[in-house]
Amino acid sequence: MLVSPLVVWLIVLALLAAVGTPLAAAALPRSHDRGVAFALPIALVVVTLFTYWVGQVSFGTITVAGAVVLLAGLSVLASRVAPPIPRRAALETAAVFAVAFGAMLALRLVDPGAIPQGGEKFLDYGLLRAVLRADRLPPEDFWFAGKRLRYYYGGHLTAGVVATLSGVEARYAYNLSIATFFACIATGAYGLAGSVADWRDRSPRAAGLAAAVVVAFGNNLAPVVRILLGYLPDSLVAEYGRAAVAGIRAPTDQAFQSVIGASNWGYWYTRYVLDGTLVVSPSWEYVNGDLHAHMMAPPFLLLVAALCFAWWRTPRTDPRRWLRLLAVAPVVGLLSLTNLWSVPTACGLVALTVACAGEHPFPGLDHGPRWRREVTRHLSAGVSAVAVGLGGALVAAPFLLDHTPVSRGVGLFPPRSALVPFLIAWGLFAIPFAAALLPRVRSWVTGSRRRAALVGVALVASVAGLAVDFAALAVLGPLLLAGWVVSRARADFTAVLVLAGAGLLCIVELAYARVWPVGGPERWNTVYKVSMQVWVLWGVGLGIVLGRWHDRLDRSLRALGRDRDLPAAPSRTALTSVLLVSLLVSAGAFPALVYDDQVGPAVSNPDEAALSLDAIRYVEDYYGDEAAAIDWLDEREGTPTILTQAGDETYQWHSAPATLTALPTVVGWKHEAGYRGLEPYEKRVNDTATMYTGNWSEAAPLLAAYDVEYVYVGPDERDRYDDPTFSQPNRQLVNFEKKPGVTVAHESGAVTIYAVNETAMCAAANVSCSRTQPTMPPVRTTK
């Protein structure tokens, strides 16, 4: 059961990538690999969007097969105009994908469980299972029976499409999807960085590999800083080490005991760097094993950046130039379904690309006074971004019209980041960007007065940032200025990536989305979701910079070996070497520590390592008294509504039967309060308590109103509803076996599942059972 799903899954991915290659080559013809790095993401965009739209009427194997037929037809058309694919570049790209896929697969093999604790794995598995169980889209909400999903499910739909094509069950598709999206991130970073480097006549391989390592495997400087602090005297750590634990929500002395020193290493706390929020990278998220919305968006965000770069390189007179930019719209549509937080970033990339292009985007407007040219350039950038955004909104319209999360708008001026924690979070990028961009500003800007003015503006921004407790401005201000000058003076796409990331970080220091749960740390969710996007964009930019330094160092070493003069000053060569090695060590510390901690024991004791890709294997091991009952529910046809304990205590083994089978329960985890509102959520929590503990004259109408077909009574329900302190006094779990219209449908372990006959129940109870709860359009059930 381990090898077969893996092999079939990889075969399907290979076929999708092969069919998508002509489309990628047509869309990205000037890339050094002719777009091969994005062949799989482009194929996934096509098949997912087709499935999404047709799935609004009917979803299943036939729909997915139709999506593949469409992909094949588009591929045949694209092959007529697509340039030939360089074989070597294609093989190198495939090798990058294979290494990244295998590296993540190794982690998932030793820790495959989609458990409820420590992340959103429970939610993510339920979303994937719901997609595979659905007969139309959006699927029924497994935590809010009778309603369709309101949460982003585009990435899970993509995973579901591959699972449907390969016939792989959700329990295996979950971990295989994690490895797939992770490998797509690494491959996309490799392809984009390599193409930008090749455009500048530099080594695409060095830049691409550096970008793939930084984006997919790198992490912030917290692990290195905290381990190094462990070698210092405790007195020095207590005096100067507080900034290294600023993000950990605990007293300082407890935080020191938790994370300082190599013996206290653990990946979990590396995301706690900035006070009141989280900073994550792809490596952290994928090591944690979630399959969450913001984790599945980066491959498509990188595709947006690649399409922008293709527009950048296409001559103004080429009519296909704007077609490449318009091709961003369907990708933005998929991003809207997958992770709406990425949509403003994608549109912003389009605006920056048009605004920073070396030439005016429209030849006919490239005349007249300078101010007129600048105004029309920026108007063109704004219009382009709006057009792409509106196109994406049309693509995702059915979802966006129903996606109404609880929000109180935008908040301004949250608590801002301190200087040292900000550098720990982002210094891996900010320092080399400054080292790379600032000298180029000096060499490209002519005139001593103009140089002095730029230096003055940069110094004022830094000093002002420190003076008003805006440390991010002190760091990002010079980068924004240098990035703008470099992008305009030399039309350098690397600077666009730097500008995009720096702009995002400035925005989240000044504003935040007031989304549910309101009342916690103000910018928790905003920085958390945006930091992943910054890491991806800056990671590609850093890969290009590292590739440039590698080329310079390589030329110096070759010259030294041939006893020739160095092409750069020895001091500059030495500095380049130190920076290059330091950055690679810093970026590689996190994956090295993770593999030593998680994979190392399995390698050392292979006989004891129970390797698996089964995301729910742990249920049999840890919840064996419920495993058979959950399997029985999973075998039911359609989506009959079940009643389980309300999951208002999140990240616990609550609502498990609904989550693991995608059979909708009346109410599940409290996440639904963010999707539906607190009042509707709490009403269902109270109604669930009444159905389990109330008088039959109260419970029966509610069972009918929610169309409950099965009542699940397991350890969780007995613990919750037999507790006299839980609800009203003198209430306890109903003896369902003695109630009319209710029979035992299944009994195993510590679980009894009751089947509800609505007509017999309401007639015998002599109560009105008119359905008062709003329901979805009809779905298949067992009734």
Secondary structure by P-SEA (a helix, b strand, c coil): cccaaaaaaaaaaaaaaaaaaaaaaaaccccccccccaaaaaaaaaaaaaaaaaaaccccaaaaaaaaaaaaaaaaaaaaccccccaaaaaaaaaaaaaaaaaaaaaaaacccccccccaaaaaaaaaaaaaaccccccccccccccccccccaaaaaaaaaaaaaccccaaaaaaaaaaaaaaaaaaaaaaaaaaaaaacccaaaaaaaaaaaacccccaaaaaaaaaaaccaaaaaaccccccccccccaaaaaaccccccccccccccccccccccccaaaaaaaccccccccaaaaaaaaaaaaaaaaaccccccaaaaaaacaaaaaaaaaaccccaaaaaaaaaaaaaaacccccccccccccaaaaaaaaaaaaaaaaaaaaaaaaaaaaaaaaaccccccccccccccccaaaaaaaccccaaaaaaccaaaaaaccccaaaaaaaaaaaaaaaaaaaaacaaaaaaaaaaaaaaaaaaaacccaaaaaaaaaaaaaaaaacccccccccccccaaaaaaaaaaaaaaaaaaaaaaaaaaaaaaaaaaaaaaaacccccccaaaaaaaaaaaaaaaaaaaaaaaaaaaacccccccccccccccccccccccccccccaaaaaaaaacccccbbbccccccccccccccccccccccccccccccccccaaaaaaaaaaaaaaacccaaaaaaaaaaacccbbbbcaaaaacccccccccccccccccccccccccccccccbbbbbbaaaaaaaaacccccccccccccccccc
